[in-house]
Amino acid sequence: MNGTVDTAPLRTEPELTEPIDLCDDRGNLNRPAVGFSRAPLHRCNLRGHPLRKKRWNYWAVTNERYAFSATIADVDYLGLASVYLIDFQTGRMIEKAVTPPLGGQPMPEAVHADVFFKDKKLQVALTDDGEAVSIRAEAPSFEGAPMNAEFAIARPQGHETLNVVIPWSHDRFQFTSKQNTLPASGRVQIDDEEFVFEEGKSFAVLDYGRGVWRYRTFWNWGAGSGVVDGRTIGLNLGGGWTDGTGMTENGLCVDGRLHKVHEDLKWGYDAADFMKPWRVQSDRVDLRLDPIFERVTRTNLLVLKSEVHQVFGHFSGTVVGDEGESLAVKGLLGWVEQQDARW
């Protein structure tokens, strides 16, 4: 049942409304850029800081049966392109990743821009004009069979997103654009098998990141998109990496409108068994995720070492909007994750 809760944020974060550069002339953090916005306003003009700059575009498309993801990234000394497909019903997962050495992967400064990766093992094209996004991916061998994927993603007029700068220091900082509840449709063809993401039943999520990072990092991230009792609800939940900075990446997207959650979240889960239920809580968030699938990725490439546990499942609980409206969350498909990295 929906209702109204008398609640106030523990703090407020500055809201930006005009375009701004992320970095100053030396490549350090432009302090007036610290804040959040409801649309991408930052120009991510990274420079300097050799080996510390990180850039990525991660897209995920989900429905109740499948998840598909495509990523293009550059971490200064390595490039990366990867795709994965998960069938929640059968437990099948296929993943392909290519990591060219020395970086050099072109990554645009704006969120709404095209990104391309081409290699004999994998090709990925992410085209984004601000109103619509196209994802195309091809691989000659995807678990031994040719793969072709194609998705269309829409941004409804006036749809708000979460865009925020996390300031660790003057020379370590991150801009992220988190976009969810974007209507999507498409298909993945693997040999003679077709995996269909139907229009009206599928949603896309974007994680766009540009920043200058510390070598050792840890984070939790959660995301979800779906329709509950006629309301379109999106979740973006973060922790660990933002703690103590005065900024968070926490927000709700309700019927296309951003509700910024200013306080830090408390994460509860069993790191010895990630398939046990997860809890994410604050004054305005009280959610439980019941897992259905765990994706584990381990990377050890000398200078780069990471371990990711991404757990898909269904959120239930309550969230509170900016005006104090309490919204019930029931069976909302999404994921939570833990990443521990040296990169």
C-alpha positions in Angstrom: 0.0 0.0 0.0 1.2 3.5 -0.8 1.2 6.2 1.8 3.0 9.3 3.0 5.9 9.3 5.3 7.2 12.3 7.3 10.9 12.1 6.4 13.7 14.6 5.6 17.1 13.9 4.1 20.1 13.8 6.4 21.8 16.3 4.0 21.3 17.9 0.7 23.6 17.8 -2.3 24.0 20.7 -4.7 21.8 20.4 -7.8 23.4 21.6 -11.1 21.3 23.0 -13.9 23.8 24.3 -16.4 26.5 22.6 -18.6 29.9 22.4 -16.9 33.4 20.9 -17.3 34.3 18.1 -15.0 38.0 19.1 -14.9 40.1 22.3 -14.7 42.9 23.2 -17.1 45.3 20.9 -15.2 43.0 17.9 -15.4 42.1 18.1 -11.7 38.6 18.3 -10.3 36.7 21.4 -11.2 35.1 22.0 -7.7 31.9 23.7 -9.1 31.2 20.5 -11.0 30.5 18.6 -7.7 26.8 18.0 -7.5 24.0 16.1 -9.2 21.7 16.8 -12.1 18.6 15.4 -13.7 20.1 15.2 -17.1 23.8 14.8 -18.3 25.4 18.3 -18.1 29.1 17.4 -17.5 31.8 17.5 -20.2 34.2 14.8 -19.1 37.4 16.5 -20.2 39.8 14.1 -18.6 43.5 14.8 -19.1 46.8 14.0 -17.4 47.0 11.5 -14.5 48.6 8.7 -16.5 47.3 5.2 -15.7 44.6 6.5 -13.4 41.9 7.6 -15.8 38.9 5.2 -16.2 36.2 5.5 -18.8 33.3 3.1 -19.5 29.9 2.7 -21.0 28.0 -0.3 -19.6 24.5 -1.2 -20.9 22.2 -3.9 -19.5 18.9 -5.0 -20.9 16.6 -7.2 -18.8 13.3 -8.9 -18.7 11.9 -11.7 -16.5 13.6 -14.4 -18.5 16.9 -12.9 -19.8 19.7 -10.4 -19.2 22.0 -9.0 -21.9 24.9 -6.6 -21.4 27.4 -4.8 -23.6 30.4 -2.8 -22.3 33.1 -0.7 -23.9 35.8 0.7 -21.6 39.3 2.1 -21.4 41.3 2.1 -18.1 44.4 3.9 -19.5 46.6 0.8 -19.8 43.9 -1.6 -21.1 40.9 -1.4 -23.4 37.9 -3.7 -22.8 34.8 -4.8 -24.7 32.5 -7.5 -23.3 29.1 -8.9 -23.7 27.1 -11.5 -21.8 23.8 -13.2 -22.0 22.0 -14.9 -19.1 19.0 -17.2 -19.2 17.5 -17.0 -15.7 15.2 -20.0 -16.3 17.9 -22.4 -17.3 20.9 -20.9 -15.5 22.9 -20.6 -18.7 25.4 -17.8 -19.1 27.6 -17.0 -22.0 30.2 -14.2 -21.8 32.8 -12.9 -24.2 35.5 -10.3 -23.3 38.4 -8.8 -25.3 41.1 -6.7 -23.5 43.5 -5.0 -25.9 46.7 -3.8 -24.1 47.9 -0.2 -23.8 44.4 1.3 -23.9 43.7 3.9 -26.5 40.1 3.0 -27.0 38.3 6.2 -28.0 35.7 7.2 -25.4 33.7 10.4 -25.8 33.5 13.2 -23.3 29.7 13.4 -23.5 27.1 10.8 -22.3 25.0 11.0 -25.4 27.6 10.0 -28.0 28.6 7.0 -30.0 31.1 4.4 -28.9 32.5 1.7 -31.1 34.8 -1.3 -30.6 36.1 -3.5 -33.4 38.2 -6.7 -33.0 38.3 -9.9 -34.9 36.8 -11.7 -31.9 34.1 -9.1 -31.0 32.5 -6.0 -32.4 30.3 -3.7 -30.3 28.5 -0.5 -31.5 26.7 1.8 -29.0 25.0 4.7 -30.8 23.3 7.3 -28.7 21.7 10.6 -30.0 20.1 11.5 -26.7 16.6 10.3 -27.7 17.3 6.8 -28.8 20.1 4.2 -28.3 21.1 1.3 -30.5 23.2 -1.6 -29.3 24.7 -4.0 -31.8 27.2 -6.8 -31.1 28.7 -9.5 -33.2 31.1 -12.3 -32.3 32.2 -15.2 -34.6 32.5 -17.5 -31.7 30.2 -17.1 -28.7 30.4 -20.4 -26.8 31.5 -21.9 -30.2 28.7 -20.4 -32.3 28.3 -17.1 -34.1 26.4 -14.4 -32.2 24.5 -11.4 -33.4 22.7 -9.0 -31.0 20.6 -5.9 -31.8 18.6 -3.7 -29.4 16.6 -0.5 -29.6 16.3 1.7 -26.5 14.1 4.7 -26.1 14.4 7.7 -23.8 10.8 9.0 -23.3 10.5 12.8 -23.5 11.3 14.5 -20.2 12.7 11.3 -18.7 15.1 12.2 -15.8 18.3 10.5 -15.0 20.9 10.4 -12.1 24.1 12.3 -12.9 26.6 12.9 -10.1 30.2 13.7 -9.3 31.9 11.9 -6.5 34.9 13.9 -5.1 37.5 11.9 -3.2 40.1 14.7 -3.6 41.2 17.3 -6.0 42.9 14.7 -8.2 40.7 11.6 -7.6 37.1 11.9 -8.6 34.4 10.3 -10.7 31.4 11.4 -12.8 28.7 8.8 -13.3 25.4 8.9 -15.2 23.0 6.2 -14.1 19.9 5.8 -16.3 17.2 3.2 -15.8 13.6 2.3 -16.7 14.4 2.9 -20.4 12.0 1.0 -22.6 13.9 -1.6 -24.7 13.4 -4.3 -27.2 15.7 -6.6 -29.2 17.1 -10.0 -29.8 20.2 -12.1 -29.5 20.8 -14.7 -32.2 23.3 -17.5 -31.3 23.6 -20.0 -34.2 20.0 -21.1 -34.7 18.8 -20.0 -31.2 16.9 -16.7 -30.7 16.5 -14.9 -27.4 13.8 -12.3 -27.6 13.5 -9.2 -25.4 9.9 -8.1 -26.1 8.8 -4.5 -26.3 6.8 -3.5 -23.2 8.4 -6.2 -21.1 12.1 -5.2 -21.2 14.1 -2.3 -19.7 17.6 -0.9 -20.2 20.0 0.5 -17.7 23.1 2.6 -18.5 26.1 3.0 -16.3 28.4 5.7 -17.8 31.6 6.4 -15.9 34.5 8.9 -16.4 37.0 9.7 -13.7 40.4 9.5 -12.1 40.5 6.6 -9.7 42.6 5.4 -6.8 44.4 2.1 -7.4 42.5 0.1 -4.8 38.7 0.4 -4.9 35.6 -1.4 -3.4 32.0 -0.8 -4.2 28.5 -2.1 -3.9 26.0 -1.2 -6.7 22.3 -2.1 -7.1 19.9 -1.3 -10.0 16.4 -2.3 -10.9 13.6 -1.4 -13.4 10.0 -2.4 -13.7 6.3 -1.6 -13.3 4.7 -2.1 -9.8 1.0 -1.4 -9.3 1.0 0.7 -12.5 4.0 2.8 -11.4 7.3 2.6 -13.3 10.0 2.4 -10.7 13.8 2.5 -11.1 16.4 2.0 -8.5 20.0 3.1 -8.3 21.8 2.1 -5.1 25.4 2.6 -4.3 27.8 2.2 -1.4 31.4 1.8 -0.3 33.1 4.0 -2.9 31.0 7.1 -2.2 31.1 6.9 1.6 32.4 10.0 3.3 32.5 12.1 0.2 29.4 14.1 0.9 27.8 12.8 -2.3 25.9 9.6 -3.2 24.8 7.8 -6.3 21.5 6.9 -4.7 18.3 7.7 -6.4 14.8 6.6 -7.4 13.2 7.1 -10.8 9.4 7.1 -10.4 7.3 7.5 -13.6 10.3 9.1 -15.3 11.1 11.6 -12.4 14.3 11.5 -10.4 14.0 11.4 -6.6 17.5 12.0 -5.2 18.4 10.0 -2.0 21.0 12.0 -0.2 21.9 9.7 2.6 24.3 6.8 2.6 22.8 3.3 2.4 23.5 0.4 4.7 24.3 -2.8 2.9 23.7 -6.2 4.5 24.7 -9.5 2.8 26.7 -12.6 3.4 30.1 -12.3 1.5 30.6 -16.1 2.0 27.3 -16.9 0.2 26.1 -14.2 -2.2 23.0 -16.1 -3.0 21.5 -15.4 0.4 19.1 -12.4 0.5 20.6 -8.9 0.4 19.3 -5.9 2.4 19.7 -2.3 1.4 18.4 0.3 3.9 18.3 4.0 4.9 15.6 6.4 6.1 14.0 6.3 2.7 15.0 2.9 1.4 14.1 -0.5 2.9 14.7 -3.2 0.3 15.4 -6.9 0.2 16.7 -8.7 -2.9 16.0 -12.4 -3.2 18.6 -13.8 -5.6 17.9 -16.0 -8.7 21.4 -16.0 -10.4 24.9 -15.1 -9.5 27.4 -13.9 -12.1 31.1 -14.1 -11.0 33.9 -12.5 -12.9 37.5 -12.7 -11.8 40.3 -10.8 -13.7 44.0 -11.1 -13.0 46.1 -9.2 -15.5 49.1 -8.2 -13.4 48.4 -4.5 -12.9 44.6 -5.2 -13.0 43.0 -7.6 -10.6 39.3 -7.6 -9.7 36.5 -9.9 -8.5 32.9 -9.1 -9.2 29.9 -10.8 -7.7 26.8 -9.6 -9.6 23.6 -11.1 -8.2 20.3 -10.9 -10.1 17.0 -11.2 -8.3 13.8 -9.5 -7.2 13.6 -6.5 -5.0 10.8 -6.1 -2.4 10.1 -3.5 0.3 9.5 0.2 0.3 11.0 3.4 -1.0 10.1 7.0 -0.2 9.9 9.8 -2.8 10.9 13.4 -2.4 7.4 14.4 -1.2 7.2 11.7 1.4 5.2 9.3 -0.7 5.9 5.7 0.3 5.9 3.2 -2.6 5.7 -0.5 -2.3 8.2 -2.5 -4.3 7.1 -6.0 -5.1 9.0 -8.4 -7.4 11.1 -5.7 -9.1 13.8 -7.4 -11.3 17.3 -6.0 -10.8 20.7 -6.8 -9.4 23.2 -6.0 -6.6 26.9 -6.5 -6.7 30.2 -6.3 -4.9 33.4 -5.4 -6.6 36.9 -5.4 -5.1 39.5 -4.2 -7.5 43.1 -3.1 -8.0 43.2 -1.2 -11.3 
